[in-house]
């Protein structure tokens, strides 16, 4: 094997610089290796040490601002390449060398087979193939499903490919395991995942799209569609307050809490209509002389509470019988909670309620070994739901779920283009990162501060990533890597319309209309 170059300048066990010919193709984030005599356990052993290319520059000592004939300059041109040591393999583990490569040590380009050994994945941790190594299309970078117990953040600027990446991960989970996946889908990005990109439908997994009552349905959906019904009986008091989306006075809160407690104590299904009936009957109560029992400020409180509950009823249907959470958790099934077209406040409230309900369900079913199953929950627009500005209920719900959820089998993926708006306590509980192009300095700083593994060099790479490229960091990958998302099998609905195609269609229609006039 011909060497790519040779080590020069000062080297350490962690970094080295090598010189290579100007015509040798060398790409940023590609991989090379050197052979060193490593000292370990009291003996010397020759090992192949893998290193990632992290810096490139071209030099020529003769080149100046003056015009110089190319034939005089070219023979003296060369490249200086900085490489960061990854390590060497020993018994399937990546080990750090204790010695630096000597000056003039040959540097070789790592072949795919050698490189794949570092990204082999552990079968017992369920490796999923979501991405390939940047510059190496034949080298797959596995994501270990087991390590999603540390949760995952998928962060990127708009149109950088975060939902596409999440969709590929969802495909892999559902095709390779029997576990259920639930997606809180704000923009209807995942509703077409029963269809193949190449046309037709697949039978690899089931997909059910759930819409809240009154929510607009997405055109062209061929998957099974159901109504997502919520019942006050299923909800906590805080959840109902979140749906109201308004600040109640302390006495109004006491009234509502007492009514809900009374209805739940009757051990029968009840809906929002039952709550408003009780408030209305209280307002209609009279004394022996036919005068209203409620007067003054008390009456105003009840009337205001009734009006707010009636307004809620126009936006959200809370029926006596709600959708069973177990229905969302059928094996090998993708349950898409489609909130597209609803007001932001209602979307946020529904999302918080679903997260809270799933977490409480997992806590209650943890000891049922026969029926217990983990849930993989994907949350779009996480910066809205998990923001301090979204309200106490939402933040407490997600904070509790992401802090405690893993031990009850709730593995969460937060997807966002504005990680800076996510509550710091929630962000600190994310252990895995798939970060695509991000140019905002605040977002970069938040990611760097929240993750122990996302060091500054990786942050500096983020603005230069192309669509679909990502930096993967965390225990869910064998080692930090720059990757490109593999092609999806299923349809990604979150694609910006092609204006040229639409323009051609409309122009053709106009042409036919004009022809028809004659």
ABEGO torsion letter per residue (X at the ends): XBBABBBBEBBBAABBBBBBBAABBBBBGBBBBBBBBBBBGGBBBBBBBBBBBABBBBBBAABBABBBBAAAAAAABBBBBBBBBAEBBBGGBBBBBABBBBBGBBBBBBBAAAAAAAAAEBAAAGBBBABBBBGBAABBBBBBAAAAAAEBBBBBBBGAGAAAAAAAAAAAAAAABABBBBBBBAAGAAAAAABBAAEEBBAABBBBBBBBBGBBBBBGBABBBBBBBBBAAABBAAAAAAAAGBBBBAAAAAAAAAAAAAAAAAGBBBBAAAAAAAAAAAAABBBAAGBBABBEAAAAAAAAAAAAAAAAAAABBBBABBBBAAAAABBGBBBBBBABGBBAAAAAAAAAAAAAAAAAAAAAAAABAAABBBBBBBBBGAAAAABAAAEAAAAAAAAAAAAAAAAAGBBBBBBBABAAABBAAAAAABABBBBBBBABAAAAAAAAAABAABBAAAAAAAAABBBGBBBBBEAABABBBBBBBBBBABBBABBBBBAAAAAAAAAAAAAAAAAAAX
